[in-house]
Amino acid sequence: MGTNLYIAEGETEKNFITQLKQKQIVLPGQFKKYNLMRKKLKETDDILTKKRDKIFGIVDTDCDNINCACFKNFEYNIKKLKKIGKIFILVQDKEFEDELKRIFNDSKLSQIFNAKYSNKSDIKKHLCKPDIYENLLLRNQLTSDMLNKYCSHSCHFINTLKTNNITSLSKHVKDFKIIATRK
């Protein structure tokens, strides 16, 4: 078997997971940027080239226009990924920034990061900085209890899977605790 694999669509998730791996808060593993809802995996994609122990797919639910095609892609991708490892899906309620706000009890991100933002694009750029989460972890502003809130509101997504007649995928939807190395 190979190593663990993290799959998510954005740079912010990549930086977040990378910092958590470096601090040994989550299981070690490789990270691949890929949108499991919007794109269909191909046999030639490097994601599918080797066996994995565990695959953690992090999906956004920020699009109001998630449609039947997205769920078909998602279902197809999960079937492909199941061939190379055990699948765990972590569902972000809306997008990463919304998850951070919930982790920090709905505080304004400008307060959390002590920065000013003029628009959503500025926030995204700031959250892509590689050391941003390391600083929060070092200052103990991001605790284990807070991290356990990450990807912990998946019931709406599971209901949407049921509505789209793909309830078999709901067994793969898990909370953040599944990737945590310490309690």
Backbone bond lengths (Angstrom), bond angles and torsions (degrees), N, CA, C in turn:
res aa  C-N    CA-C-N  psi(-1)  N-CA   C-N-CA  omega(-1)  CA-C   N-CA-C  phi
1 M - - - 1.457 - - 1.517 110.50 -
2 G 1.308 115.28 156.75 1.452 121.32 178.13 1.518 110.90 -93.96
3 T 1.297 114.72 -153.76 1.464 120.93 -178.57 1.524 109.91 -94.98
4 N 1.303 115.19 -176.01 1.465 120.89 173.76 1.527 108.77 -78.66
5 L 1.318 114.74 156.27 1.459 121.10 179.76 1.520 109.52 -133.73
6 Y 1.328 115.73 132.56 1.459 122.79 173.40 1.522 107.70 -107.74
7 I 1.334 116.45 132.38 1.464 121.35 177.74 1.523 107.93 -126.66
8 A 1.333 116.10 125.07 1.467 121.37 174.94 1.516 107.87 -151.15
9 E 1.325 115.63 163.14 1.461 118.67 -172.99 1.514 115.30 -84.51
10 G 1.327 118.50 -18.51 1.456 117.68 -169.77 1.511 117.01 -123.63
11 E 1.319 113.32 163.57 1.460 122.41 178.26 1.529 111.25 -68.88
12 T 1.338 116.93 -32.91 1.472 119.36 179.82 1.523 110.69 -64.84
13 E 1.331 117.10 -44.17 1.464 120.32 177.69 1.527 110.36 -63.01
14 K 1.334 116.09 -39.91 1.467 120.35 179.32 1.527 110.48 -59.32
15 N 1.316 117.26 -49.34 1.467 120.49 -179.36 1.521 111.93 -63.96
16 F 1.313 116.18 -40.45 1.464 121.30 179.43 1.529 110.71 -61.83
17 I 1.323 116.34 -52.62 1.474 121.01 -178.97 1.528 110.50 -64.10
18 T 1.329 117.64 -39.44 1.470 121.31 178.77 1.524 110.97 -59.31
19 Q 1.333 117.03 -45.53 1.466 120.22 178.71 1.527 111.14 -63.93
20 L 1.326 116.89 -40.77 1.463 119.93 179.55 1.531 111.23 -66.32
21 K 1.329 116.72 -35.24 1.474 120.23 176.71 1.521 110.09 -67.22
22 Q 1.328 117.32 -44.94 1.466 121.03 -179.28 1.520 112.04 -61.15
23 K 1.317 117.07 -32.35 1.470 121.73 178.99 1.533 111.28 -88.78
24 Q 1.335 116.07 4.20 1.464 123.39 179.75 1.528 112.23 58.04
25 I 1.311 115.50 36.76 1.461 121.65 177.52 1.527 109.96 -89.83
26 V 1.336 115.59 -31.61 1.467 120.53 176.37 1.528 108.54 -120.77
27 L 1.322 114.70 164.39 1.460 120.75 179.54 1.527 110.58 -59.16
28 P 1.330 116.90 143.86 1.469 119.08 177.23 1.528 110.37 -67.51
29 G 1.315 116.31 157.11 1.451 120.36 177.46 1.514 111.65 167.90
30 Q 1.301 114.67 167.03 1.454 122.49 178.79 1.524 109.01 -83.02
31 F 1.338 116.65 154.42 1.456 121.55 178.29 1.520 109.27 -118.18
32 K 1.329 115.97 133.74 1.468 121.68 174.03 1.526 108.46 -126.14
33 K 1.323 114.69 134.00 1.456 120.62 176.04 1.526 108.55 -86.10
34 Y 1.345 115.20 119.66 1.462 119.48 -179.83 1.523 108.05 -164.96
35 N 1.315 117.26 140.20 1.457 121.64 179.05 1.525 108.84 -96.08
36 L 1.310 116.77 101.69 1.463 122.42 -176.75 1.525 113.24 -68.29
37 M 1.332 117.04 -17.74 1.465 120.83 179.83 1.529 112.18 -90.67
38 R 1.294 117.42 -32.07 1.466 120.92 -171.19 1.533 114.32 -100.06
39 K 1.332 116.62 -25.01 1.472 119.44 -176.46 1.522 110.33 -120.03
40 K 1.328 115.26 153.29 1.463 121.71 176.16 1.524 109.43 -100.78
41 L 1.327 116.27 128.52 1.459 119.96 176.96 1.528 110.44 -64.88
42 K 1.318 115.32 144.03 1.459 121.46 175.25 1.526 108.00 -112.13
43 E 1.290 116.98 153.74 1.469 121.77 179.19 1.526 111.74 -54.94
44 T 1.321 116.92 -28.33 1.467 121.27 -177.34 1.535 113.44 -85.09
45 D 1.343 117.82 -8.46 1.471 120.39 178.96 1.525 110.20 -64.83
46 D 1.330 115.82 135.83 1.468 119.35 -176.78 1.532 113.05 -63.86
47 I 1.316 117.79 -17.49 1.469 121.09 176.10 1.526 110.37 -60.11
48 L 1.319 116.42 -34.20 1.467 121.15 -173.91 1.529 113.92 -94.44
49 T 1.314 117.95 6.32 1.462 119.35 -171.41 1.522 115.87 -81.21
50 K 1.340 118.86 -16.71 1.460 117.71 178.04 1.522 111.69 -144.49
51 K 1.314 114.83 156.09 1.466 121.68 179.02 1.523 109.74 -66.91
52 R 1.319 115.54 148.35 1.458 122.97 179.79 1.519 109.03 -129.16
53 D 1.324 116.00 151.42 1.462 119.12 173.52 1.526 109.12 -70.40
54 K 1.325 115.08 -55.74 1.462 121.30 -179.58 1.521 108.92 -137.36
55 I 1.322 114.50 144.98 1.458 121.12 177.63 1.524 107.30 -122.34
56 F 1.332 115.65 122.28 1.455 121.92 179.87 1.521 108.47 -109.08
57 G 1.313 116.61 106.70 1.453 121.58 177.58 1.516 108.90 -95.64
58 I 1.322 116.33 124.59 1.459 121.68 178.81 1.522 107.14 -107.56
59 V 1.331 116.37 117.03 1.460 119.72 -176.40 1.523 110.91 -115.58
60 D 1.335 114.67 143.18 1.464 122.73 175.18 1.519 108.53 -88.29
61 T 1.308 115.53 147.50 1.462 119.91 171.37 1.518 109.06 -121.59
62 D 1.340 115.87 35.30 1.464 121.34 -174.86 1.513 114.53 -82.96
63 C 1.287 117.76 -9.18 1.465 119.44 -176.29 1.520 110.76 -94.22
64 D 1.315 115.79 124.93 1.460 119.61 175.51 1.524 110.25 -69.18
65 N 1.308 115.28 -19.16 1.460 118.68 -176.43 1.529 112.39 -102.05
66 I 1.335 116.73 31.29 1.459 118.30 171.09 1.519 105.24 -67.33
67 N 1.294 115.08 118.95 1.448 119.62 -173.36 1.516 111.38 -117.87
68 C 1.287 114.92 -175.65 1.462 121.60 -178.56 1.526 111.16 -57.99
69 A 1.328 116.82 -38.28 1.467 120.57 179.54 1.530 111.10 -61.80
70 C 1.325 116.47 -38.69 1.470 120.36 178.19 1.522 110.60 -62.53
71 F 1.318 116.66 -42.85 1.459 119.41 -179.89 1.521 111.53 -69.89
72 K 1.314 116.41 -31.68 1.474 119.46 175.69 1.534 109.66 -66.77
73 N 1.342 116.57 -43.51 1.473 120.31 175.57 1.527 110.07 -59.57
74 F 1.322 116.09 -46.64 1.455 121.54 -178.76 1.529 110.61 -59.23
75 E 1.320 116.04 -47.66 1.468 120.73 179.28 1.530 110.81 -60.95
76 Y 1.315 116.73 -45.35 1.461 122.27 178.35 1.535 110.78 -59.65
77 N 1.334 116.19 -46.98 1.468 120.95 -178.67 1.519 112.13 -63.61
78 I 1.326 117.17 -39.75 1.466 120.08 178.93 1.523 109.69 -63.98
79 K 1.312 117.51 -42.01 1.477 120.58 177.71 1.525 110.82 -60.17
80 K 1.316 116.92 -41.81 1.475 121.08 178.32 1.522 110.80 -64.59
81 L 1.339 116.09 -45.97 1.464 120.62 -176.98 1.525 112.08 -67.37
82 K 1.332 117.46 -32.20 1.467 120.76 178.93 1.527 111.70 -60.20
83 K 1.321 116.82 -24.12 1.469 121.08 179.84 1.527 112.42 -72.89
84 I 1.340 116.59 -20.18 1.468 118.91 -176.54 1.531 113.93 -113.27
85 G 1.336 117.69 -5.32 1.461 119.34 178.93 1.514 112.44 175.97
86 K 1.314 114.69 174.66 1.467 121.50 178.48 1.532 108.72 -79.20
87 I 1.335 116.43 130.21 1.463 122.53 -172.20 1.527 112.20 -98.93
88 F 1.331 114.46 135.50 1.461 122.37 172.36 1.531 106.68 -133.03
89 I 1.314 116.48 125.65 1.461 120.65 -179.81 1.525 108.68 -108.03
90 L 1.327 115.31 126.60 1.462 122.14 174.71 1.520 107.02 -108.76
91 V 1.308 116.03 127.56 1.461 120.98 -173.63 1.523 110.14 -107.36
92 Q 1.325 114.89 119.75 1.462 120.77 173.67 1.518 107.92 -82.31
93 D 1.320 115.82 127.50 1.452 120.03 176.67 1.524 107.37 -75.35
94 K 1.286 115.98 107.02 1.460 125.33 -172.09 1.524 108.88 73.61
95 E 1.344 118.31 -107.65 1.459 119.33 -178.74 1.526 110.44 -133.58
96 F 1.308 115.83 176.79 1.461 121.51 -173.28 1.528 112.63 -55.23
97 E 1.328 116.51 -42.44 1.466 120.03 -179.27 1.529 111.26 -60.21
98 D 1.332 116.62 -37.06 1.461 120.84 177.91 1.531 111.01 -68.05
99 E 1.318 115.99 -36.96 1.469 120.23 176.24 1.527 110.32 -62.92
100 L 1.333 116.75 -43.33 1.471 119.98 178.87 1.523 111.16 -61.35
101 K 1.317 115.72 -42.37 1.461 118.78 179.26 1.532 110.79 -61.00
102 R 1.323 116.78 -40.34 1.463 119.48 178.74 1.524 111.03 -68.45
103 I 1.317 116.99 -40.76 1.468 121.21 177.56 1.525 109.89 -56.44
104 F 1.323 115.48 -40.72 1.464 120.99 -178.31 1.535 111.85 -95.87
105 N 1.325 116.61 28.23 1.466 122.37 176.34 1.525 113.08 54.67
106 D 1.317 115.36 47.36 1.468 122.72 176.35 1.518 114.95 61.56
107 S 1.314 116.55 24.14 1.464 119.20 173.12 1.522 108.64 -67.99
108 K 1.292 116.80 156.38 1.459 120.45 175.95 1.530 108.73 -72.50
109 L 1.317 116.95 136.44 1.465 120.93 -178.77 1.518 111.13 -60.74
110 S 1.318 117.68 -30.83 1.465 119.96 178.01 1.527 110.91 -62.89
111 Q 1.333 117.92 -34.63 1.469 121.40 176.54 1.521 111.20 -72.54
112 I 1.315 116.38 -42.31 1.461 121.11 -178.48 1.526 110.86 -59.56
113 F 1.328 115.52 -46.60 1.459 120.00 -174.99 1.518 113.39 -98.62
114 N 1.321 116.32 2.96 1.460 121.63 178.83 1.531 110.65 51.83
115 A 1.321 114.71 52.52 1.468 120.65 -178.34 1.524 108.74 -144.35
116 K 1.316 115.52 160.72 1.464 120.70 177.92 1.529 108.85 -106.89
117 Y 1.323 115.14 138.07 1.455 121.31 178.51 1.519 109.07 -124.75
118 S 1.322 115.12 134.47 1.459 117.58 177.34 1.526 111.30 -94.38
119 N 1.338 116.95 -20.83 1.461 119.68 178.24 1.531 109.97 -159.29
120 K 1.323 115.40 176.17 1.467 121.46 -177.02 1.529 111.91 -62.82
121 S 1.311 116.50 -32.46 1.466 121.18 178.51 1.529 111.07 -62.47
122 D 1.338 116.49 -39.79 1.470 120.99 177.30 1.523 111.32 -62.72
123 I 1.321 116.12 -41.19 1.464 120.56 179.03 1.520 109.58 -62.02
124 K 1.327 116.47 -47.18 1.465 120.55 -179.37 1.523 111.44 -60.07
125 K 1.326 117.44 -42.88 1.471 120.91 177.99 1.518 110.70 -61.12
126 H 1.315 116.25 -42.93 1.465 120.98 -179.55 1.533 110.61 -63.91
127 L 1.328 117.00 -42.73 1.459 121.41 -177.97 1.525 112.86 -71.15
128 C 1.328 117.22 -13.02 1.465 121.18 177.49 1.525 112.53 -85.96
129 K 1.327 117.51 -7.43 1.461 119.56 178.89 1.524 108.92 -65.47
130 P 1.325 116.82 130.20 1.466 120.12 -173.27 1.525 115.66 -60.11
131 D 1.316 118.47 -31.54 1.464 119.20 -174.18 1.525 114.32 -98.65
132 I 1.314 117.98 3.55 1.464 121.39 -173.12 1.529 112.17 -59.81
133 Y 1.311 117.70 -41.51 1.468 121.22 -177.13 1.519 110.91 -80.09
134 E 1.327 115.85 -30.68 1.462 120.07 177.19 1.528 109.81 -58.78
135 N 1.315 117.07 -43.17 1.466 120.74 178.97 1.529 111.65 -61.38
136 L 1.319 117.37 -41.12 1.466 120.54 177.91 1.526 110.85 -65.55
137 L 1.320 116.11 -40.76 1.461 120.18 179.74 1.529 111.23 -67.06
138 L 1.324 116.48 -42.17 1.463 120.47 -179.83 1.530 111.56 -64.30
139 R 1.332 116.23 -36.05 1.469 119.90 -179.13 1.526 111.82 -86.27
140 N 1.349 116.20 7.20 1.468 122.12 -178.75 1.528 112.73 56.01
141 Q 1.323 115.94 29.38 1.451 119.76 175.00 1.527 110.98 -85.56
142 L 1.305 116.19 -10.16 1.460 122.19 179.09 1.525 106.84 -124.11
143 T 1.314 116.68 99.69 1.462 121.99 -174.31 1.533 111.10 -97.27
144 S 1.319 116.21 169.11 1.471 121.06 177.49 1.522 111.32 -59.08
145 D 1.320 116.65 -42.06 1.466 119.53 179.15 1.530 111.35 -62.07
146 M 1.317 115.76 -38.82 1.461 119.64 178.58 1.527 110.17 -67.71
147 L 1.317 116.89 -42.54 1.462 120.73 -179.49 1.527 111.74 -63.15
148 N 1.315 116.73 -31.37 1.464 119.58 179.35 1.529 112.45 -65.40
149 K 1.331 117.51 -14.05 1.469 121.35 175.60 1.525 111.50 -79.27
150 Y 1.342 116.81 -18.78 1.469 120.88 -177.84 1.527 109.34 -64.30
151 C 1.302 116.13 129.53 1.472 123.18 178.82 1.531 112.31 56.05
152 S 1.319 116.96 38.55 1.464 119.44 -176.76 1.533 113.26 -107.21
153 H 1.321 117.37 5.74 1.466 120.56 -179.57 1.523 110.14 -118.36
154 S 1.306 116.20 67.51 1.460 120.57 -173.69 1.523 113.83 -98.98
155 C 1.334 118.77 0.64 1.466 120.21 -174.71 1.536 112.29 -61.30
156 H 1.329 117.95 -37.27 1.470 119.82 178.06 1.535 110.48 -63.46
157 F 1.327 116.10 -41.83 1.465 120.35 179.54 1.534 110.29 -64.75
158 I 1.314 116.99 -42.26 1.471 120.49 178.61 1.521 110.29 -61.94
159 N 1.334 117.24 -41.84 1.467 120.35 176.38 1.520 111.55 -62.24
160 T 1.330 116.09 -38.14 1.466 120.01 177.97 1.529 110.51 -66.01
161 L 1.328 117.30 -38.16 1.468 120.00 175.15 1.530 110.08 -60.06
162 K 1.316 115.77 -43.71 1.474 119.98 178.79 1.518 110.99 -62.26
163 T 1.323 116.99 -43.08 1.464 121.68 178.95 1.521 110.99 -60.06
164 N 1.338 116.81 -33.87 1.465 121.54 -179.53 1.530 112.66 -92.65
165 N 1.323 116.12 15.14 1.472 123.36 176.27 1.531 113.83 57.66
166 I 1.335 116.47 38.12 1.469 119.95 174.27 1.534 109.17 -129.27
167 T 1.317 114.20 52.27 1.465 120.53 -178.02 1.522 112.44 -64.66
168 S 1.323 117.81 -23.15 1.467 120.17 -179.49 1.531 111.92 -60.35
169 L 1.328 117.89 -25.02 1.460 120.84 -179.25 1.526 112.55 -78.19
170 S 1.319 117.45 -20.08 1.465 120.01 -176.15 1.528 112.08 -63.21
171 K 1.327 117.79 -24.39 1.476 119.24 179.00 1.527 112.05 -68.08
172 H 1.325 117.56 -16.27 1.463 121.34 178.96 1.528 112.53 -88.90
173 V 1.332 117.51 -11.95 1.466 121.65 -177.62 1.532 108.89 -78.70
174 K 1.325 115.78 123.41 1.466 122.33 -175.66 1.523 110.37 -131.32
175 D 1.331 115.40 169.38 1.465 121.97 174.25 1.519 109.59 -91.21
176 F 1.321 116.23 167.64 1.449 123.87 -179.17 1.529 112.28 -53.91
177 K 1.319 117.58 -34.11 1.470 121.89 -175.53 1.522 111.92 -53.09
178 I 1.331 117.14 -25.74 1.464 121.01 -177.22 1.535 111.76 -63.94
179 I 1.336 117.53 -26.36 1.466 119.41 -179.39 1.522 112.83 -102.37
180 A 1.332 116.91 -6.95 1.472 120.29 -177.82 1.534 110.38 -72.02
181 T 1.320 115.29 137.89 1.466 119.68 179.43 1.516 111.82 -91.56
182 R 1.317 115.97 -15.88 1.464 119.04 177.35 1.522 108.27 -136.15
183 K 1.300 115.07 153.10 1.472 121.02 -176.80 1.503 110.49 -87.39
